[in-house]
Amino acid sequence: MRACTEGERTRYAPETLVGHQVVDADGTLYEDDPDSPIVILGDSFTGVYELMDASMLACSAHIARQIGYPVDLLMSYGGGPNVREKLLRRARTSLQARNS
């Protein structure tokens, strides 16, 4: 993949992306709960706004807000297909606790 030339960059206007952070009732930023019985598996698209320019804008925060329950996001940057193996590597006791 080649970089854009200056002439190519000027052909396109900048875009603005508006993100909505998820905050708890007390005004603190929502945080995923690693002990939640609900695990969201995803690739970098599910967590891109967690570690980049803003925080608590990712899918997991918005899903948790909509269902009214914290979730756990298990994702992989650049290795979406490998996220299942990340889940399997978690301790068996952690997974069993989610099922009880």
BELQUIKA-V590140 format. One record per residue. N is the residue number from 1. NEAR is the number of other C-alpha atoms within 8 Angstrom. Layout:
[[N & NEAR] [N & NEAR]]
This chain:
[[1 & 2] [2 & 3] [3 & 4] [4 & 6] [5 & 6] [6 & 6] [7 & 6] [8 & 8] [9 & 8] [10 & 7] [11 & 6] [12 & 6] [13 & 5] [14 & 4] [15 & 4] [16 & 4] [17 & 4] [18 & 4] [19 & 5] [20 & 5] [21 & 8] [22 & 11] [23 & 9] [24 & 8] [25 & 5] [26 & 5] [27 & 6] [28 & 7] [29 & 9] [30 & 9] [31 & 7] [32 & 10] [33 & 8] [34 & 7] [35 & 7] [36 & 10] [37 & 9] [38 & 8] [39 & 9] [40 & 10] [41 & 9] [42 & 13] [43 & 14] [44 & 12] [45 & 6] [46 & 10] [47 & 14] [48 & 9] [49 & 11] [50 & 10] [51 & 8] [52 & 7] [53 & 5] [54 & 8] [55 & 10] [56 & 12] [57 & 13] [58 & 12] [59 & 8] [60 & 13] [61 & 15] [62 & 10] [63 & 9] [64 & 11] [65 & 10] [66 & 6] [67 & 6] [68 & 6] [69 & 6] [70 & 12] [71 & 16] [72 & 14] [73 & 12] [74 & 11] [75 & 13] [76 & 11] [77 & 7] [78 & 6] [79 & 9] [80 & 11] [81 & 6] [82 & 8] [83 & 14] [84 & 8] [85 & 7] [86 & 9] [87 & 8] [88 & 7] [89 & 6] [90 & 8] [91 & 7] [92 & 6] [93 & 6] [94 & 9] [95 & 9] [96 & 8] [97 & 8] [98 & 10] [99 & 6] [100 & 4]]
